Amino acid sequence: MALPHLIATLTNISPSTASQLCSLPPAVKWLEVRADLVGDPDPDWLRARFPGQLLYALRSGRQSGAGLDPIEQRHRRLTKAAGTYDRVEIEAETDLAPSLVDQIPFRKRLAAWYGNGDKSSSLSDGFAQLSSLPAARYKLVTNPTTIAGELNCLCFLKQLGRSDVVVYSDGGLGFWTRIVGLQLGSPAIYGLVHNDKKNSDQPSTS
C-alpha cells in the first residue's frame, strides 16, 4: 500500500512565503495553491522553491471558497492551470462540463465535493456525482453541525473501502477526522504551509 501524502496548502502570499516554502518538511509531497485566495502565482517560481508536486484549487463561493469568477473565466483558469500544474481540483457543482474536463487529463483530475455531511445520504449522493467523472483522486469535505455529522464522514470512508478518496470534516473540531482517515485508507492529509489567522482551525505542516 502506498504511503499517504502530506499536502501543504498555500492560503496567502507574503514576503516570507519563499522561505516558508523552502523550509517545508521533506514529508510534504504536494503543495496546494488556493488560487481563490492567492491568485495565480507563477508555477516556475513555486517549483524553484518547492521540490514536490503542485495542486491547483480554485475554490468557488458555492463550495466554501472565495472564488467569484464567472463560470467561463473560472474554466479558462482551470484549463490554463492544467497545462502547468500536476493536479487540478474539479468541483462537483461547477466543473463537470465535458468542455472543461476534456481539457484536463485523467492523471491530473482531483474531483471534489464540499457539503454539510450531517446526513450519510448527502455523502453518498456527493460521491455518486463525483464518481461519474474518472479521476486520479476524489475528495469529500464536510462541514457538519453535530459530532454525529463528523463521524458520518469516517463511517462513509470506511464503507467505501477505497484508497483514492480523501474524506474529512472541516472546521475547529474536524482535524481529528483527517488523522483517523489515514487509518481508513485516505491517501492524503492536508495542513497549512504556515499558520494563518483566517484559518486558525487548521494547523500548519511545519
C-alpha positions in Angstrom: 0.0 0.0 0.0 1.4 3.4 -0.9 2.1 5.8 1.9 -0.3 8.7 2.3 0.8 12.2 1.0 1.2 15.2 3.2 -0.3 18.2 1.3 0.6 21.8 2.4 -2.0 24.4 1.5 -0.9 27.9 0.5 -3.6 30.4 1.6 -1.7 33.7 1.4 1.5 35.1 -0.1 3.8 37.5 1.8 7.5 38.5 1.8 8.2 35.4 3.9 6.4 32.9 1.6 9.6 31.9 -0.3 11.4 31.0 2.8 8.4 29.1 4.2 8.2 27.0 1.0 11.9 26.3 1.1 11.6 25.1 4.7 8.7 22.8 4.4 9.5 19.3 5.8 10.6 16.6 3.3 7.4 14.7 4.1 5.3 17.3 2.3 5.0 15.9 -1.2 2.3 18.3 -2.6 1.7 22.0 -2.5 -2.0 23.0 -2.8 -2.3 26.5 -4.2 -5.6 28.1 -3.2 -5.9 30.3 -6.3 -9.2 31.8 -5.0 -7.2 33.3 -2.1 -3.7 33.9 -3.6 -4.4 34.4 -7.3 -2.3 32.6 -9.9 1.3 32.6 -8.8 4.0 31.7 -11.4 4.3 27.8 -11.2 8.0 28.1 -12.1 8.5 30.4 -9.1 6.8 27.8 -6.9 8.8 24.9 -8.3 12.0 26.7 -7.7 11.2 26.8 -4.0 9.2 23.6 -3.6 10.5 20.3 -5.0 7.3 18.4 -4.8 4.1 18.4 -7.0 1.7 21.3 -7.4 -2.1 21.1 -6.9 -4.3 24.0 -8.2 -7.5 24.7 -6.3 -9.9 27.5 -7.3 -12.5 27.1 -4.6 -15.7 28.7 -5.6 -18.1 30.5 -3.3 -20.6 27.7 -3.8 -18.0 25.3 -2.3 -17.0 27.3 0.8 -14.3 29.2 -1.1 -13.6 32.8 -2.1 -13.7 32.4 -5.9 -16.2 34.7 -7.6 -15.2 34.3 -11.2 -18.0 33.9 -13.8 -18.1 30.3 -15.0 -16.4 31.0 -18.3 -13.5 32.8 -16.7 -13.2 30.1 -14.0 -13.0 27.4 -16.6 -10.3 29.3 -18.5 -8.2 29.5 -15.4 -8.6 25.8 -14.6 -7.8 24.8 -18.2 -4.6 27.0 -18.1 -3.6 25.5 -14.8 -3.9 22.0 -16.2 -1.1 22.9 -18.5 1.4 23.8 -15.7 0.2 22.1 -12.5 0.4 18.4 -11.7 -3.2 18.2 -10.5 -6.3 20.4 -10.7 -9.3 20.4 -8.4 -12.6 20.0 -10.2 -15.7 20.9 -8.3 -18.8 18.8 -8.4 -21.2 21.8 -8.5 -19.4 23.9 -11.2 -16.9 22.0 -13.2 -18.2 18.7 -14.6 -19.0 20.1 -18.0 -17.3 18.0 -20.8 -16.0 21.2 -22.4 -13.8 21.6 -19.3 -13.0 18.1 -18.1 -11.9 17.0 -21.6 -9.1 19.6 -21.3 -7.8 18.1 -18.1 -6.0 14.7 -18.4 -7.2 11.9 -16.1 -4.0 11.8 -14.1 -4.4 15.5 -13.2 -8.0 15.4 -12.0 -9.0 15.8 -8.4 -12.8 15.7 -8.2 -14.0 17.4 -5.1 -17.3 17.8 -3.3 -18.0 20.1 -0.3 -21.2 19.9 1.8 -22.8 19.7 5.2 -22.5 16.0 5.7 -24.9 15.7 8.7 -26.7 13.0 6.7 -25.0 10.0 5.3 -27.2 10.2 2.3 -25.6 13.6 1.3 -22.2 11.9 1.2 -23.5 9.1 -0.8 -25.1 11.5 -3.3 -22.0 13.6 -3.4 -19.7 10.7 -4.2 -22.1 9.3 -6.8 -21.9 12.7 -8.5 -18.1 12.7 -8.3 -17.5 9.2 -9.4 -19.3 9.8 -12.6 -16.1 11.5 -13.6 -13.0 9.3 -14.0 -10.3 11.0 -11.9 -6.9 10.2 -10.2 -8.2 11.3 -6.8 -11.5 12.2 -5.2 -12.2 14.4 -2.2 -15.2 14.9 0.0 -15.1 17.6 2.7 -18.0 18.1 5.2 -18.8 21.0 7.5 -21.2 19.3 9.9 -23.1 21.0 12.7 -23.0 18.0 15.1 -20.5 15.5 16.4 -22.6 12.7 14.8 -22.1 14.5 11.5 -18.3 14.4 12.0 -18.5 10.7 12.5 -20.5 10.3 9.3 -17.5 11.1 7.1 -15.3 8.5 8.7 -18.0 5.9 8.5 -18.5 6.7 4.9 -14.8 6.5 4.2 -14.6 3.1 5.8 -17.6 1.9 3.9 -16.1 2.9 0.6 -13.0 0.8 1.2 -11.1 2.8 -1.4 -7.6 4.2 -1.4 -8.2 7.0 -3.9 -10.7 9.1 -1.8 -9.9 11.7 0.8 -12.8 12.3 3.2 -12.7 14.5 6.3 -14.6 17.2 8.2 -13.5 20.8 8.2 -13.8 23.3 11.0 -12.5 23.7 14.5 -13.3 20.2 15.7 -12.7 18.4 12.4 -8.9 18.0 12.2 -9.0 14.7 14.1 -11.1 13.2 11.2 -8.1 13.8 8.9 -5.8 11.9 11.2 -8.2 8.9 11.7 -8.9 9.0 8.0 -5.4 7.9 7.3 -6.1 4.7 9.1 -9.2 4.1 7.0 -7.5 4.4 3.6 -7.3 8.1 2.9 -4.4 8.7 0.6 -3.6 12.2 1.8 -3.8 14.6 4.7 -3.9 18.4 4.4 -2.3 21.1 6.5 -1.3 24.8 6.0 2.1 26.0 4.7 2.1 28.4 7.7 -0.1 29.5 10.5 -3.0 31.6 9.1 -5.2 33.7 11.4 -8.0 33.4 8.9 -7.7 29.6 9.0 -6.8 29.2 12.7 -8.7 25.9 13.0 -6.1 24.2 10.7 -2.6 23.5 11.9 0.4 24.1 9.7 2.6 21.3 8.3 5.8 22.9 9.7 
